[in-house]
Amino acid sequence: MYIPPNHPRRESLLVRERIVEGYKKGLVALEGLIAHGRGECFDYILGEKTHSFALKAIEAASAALLLAEHPVISVNGNTAALVPREIVELAETVNARIEVNLFYRTREREEAIAEWLRKHGAREVLGVGGNASATIPELFSERRRVSPRGILIADVVLVPLEDGDRTEALRRMGKTVIAIDLNPLSRTSRTASITIVDNIVRAMPLLVETAKGMKGMDRGRLKEILRRYDNNRILQEAVKKIMERLGELSRSRLTLDIG
Ligand code: PTJ
């Protein structure tokens, strides 16, 4: 679809087109389009920019990934469609494995996503077909099926656009869970160890850049960053920002002049 360069909602519409394209390519679930719309709504309220609470979470996430022994990036349809290059770059930077893990799992979509990631440079993609032969306890969705070389043994898992049940199950297994979710009130956001409240299209490039920048830091400094990090405070800051933005808007002129 052609979007004029001066369209006021151009950036958001271009991202929406990428999700639709992802659906047409067989990467994104139909439900993924709805999930994206929910994200758009929060992003709109947050002013479609990265705030300081997200930057602090990105720093902590980089520290956790760099300190991890078995870091894993869990990839679903929306994530694959929006940030395939960044997934591969982050995996290379922090030495993480990439695993496809779908809520609405089908063999076709699993394979299409793995192929798409390989096309963007991924050397190995776990979680496809018989490869996902282990099970996460207490989880009943298709997300329970994981790779014994990936999520099952991971100590740190990055789960962009996740569902609450699995975040909780992974935490119960003692893993550090990093979420990227525009909704600071979602169960995922509230259950994760580190929540990046930002759009994945902005957060992932920043996460790659930050992790690259912190790669040379000594482990003591990385541990100190993690020790000081407080996810509850970060979520409170995100909710405060939403209130602030709505407060400002409620006091401003809302009607638009058209002539
Ligand atoms: O590919 P599958 O089968 O694994 O399915 C993936 C979806 C995303 C459909 C599935 O995980 C799902 O239904 O997710 P939920 O429960 O709708 O949660 C998605 C969360 O991601 C919501 O809290 C949204 O606000 C948030 N979100 C949506 N788009 C973005 C986002 N957060 C950050 N960046 C986005 N672009």
Boltz pocket constraint, residues with backbone or C-beta under 6 A from the ligand:
constraints:
  - pocket:
      binder: B
      contacts: [[A, 27], [A, 28], [A, 29], [A, 31], [A, 32], [A, 33], [A, 34], [A, 35], [A, 36], [A, 37], [A, 38], [A, 39], [A, 40], [A, 42], [A, 75], [A, 76], [A, 77], [A, 78], [A, 101], [A, 102], [A, 103], [A, 104], [A, 105], [A, 161], [A, 162], [A, 163], [A, 164], [A, 180], [A, 181], [A, 182], [A, 183], [A, 186], [A, 198], [A, 199], [A, 200], [A, 201]]
      max_distance: 6.0
